[in-house]
Amino acid sequence: QVQLVESGGGLVQAGGSLRLSCAASGRLFSTYVMGWFRQAPGKEREFVAAISWNGGSTYYADSVKGRFTISRDNAKNTVSLEMNSLKPEDTAIYYCASDIALATIEVYGSWGQGTQVTVSS
């Protein structure tokens, strides 16, 4: 199992941008599908984006497609989420996750502690 630590959250105005980062410990990082999820107040946690072990394939929720970009650097054990054209409905706690089954979007690995993203209108 890897341990995950997110950073980069904050407060931004609608239309702005933020970049989230997730630092992972553990030598198996490069073998895992990695991803981001988010949970808004009063709502269930939902899938945002995922990336294959080598970065060759990416997957996005319809709500963020075209605005968010997921990437990874296996040499640095990091996965990032570039968020552009942010909307108030993107406000949530964002979580990094490891070892995701893409067919079911089920997380078999670890979760980070989360980082708050707040988008003001």
RAVENMO-V363258 format. One record per backbone hydrogen bond with DSSP energy under -1.0 kcal/mol. CO is the residue of the C=O (numbers start at 1). NH is the residue of the N-H. E is the energy in kcal/mol with one decimal. If there is no record, write none. Layout:
<<CO NH E> <CO NH E>>
//
This chain:
<<3 25 -2.1> <5 23 -2.7> <7 21 -2.7> <10 118 -2.8> <12 120 -2.4> <13 16 -2.3> <16 86 -2.3> <18 83 -3.3> <20 81 -2.5> <21 7 -2.2> <22 79 -1.8> <23 5 -2.0> <26 29 -1.0> <28 31 -2.0> <29 32 -1.8> <33 100 -1.3> <34 51 -2.8> <35 97 -2.4> <36 48 -2.5> <36 49 -1.7> <37 95 -3.0> <38 46 -3.3> <39 93 -2.3> <40 43 -2.3> <46 38 -2.5> <48 61 -2.5> <49 36 -2.9> <50 59 -2.3> <51 34 -1.9> <52 55 -1.3> <57 52 -2.6> <59 50 -2.2> <61 64 -1.7> <61 65 -1.2> <64 67 -2.3> <64 68 -2.2> <67 84 -2.0> <69 82 -3.1> <71 80 -2.8> <73 78 -1.9> <77 24 -2.7> <78 73 -2.7> <79 22 -1.9> <80 71 -1.9> <81 20 -2.7> <82 69 -2.4> <83 18 -2.2> <86 15 -3.2> <87 90 -2.3> <88 91 -1.8> <92 117 -2.7> <93 39 -2.2> <94 115 -1.9> <95 37 -2.6> <96 112 -2.3> <97 35 -2.2> <98 109 -1.6> <99 108 -3.1> <101 105 -2.2> <101 106 -1.1> <106 101 -3.1> <110 98 -2.1> <115 94 -3.1> <117 92 -2.0> <118 12 -2.6> <120 14 -2.5>>
//
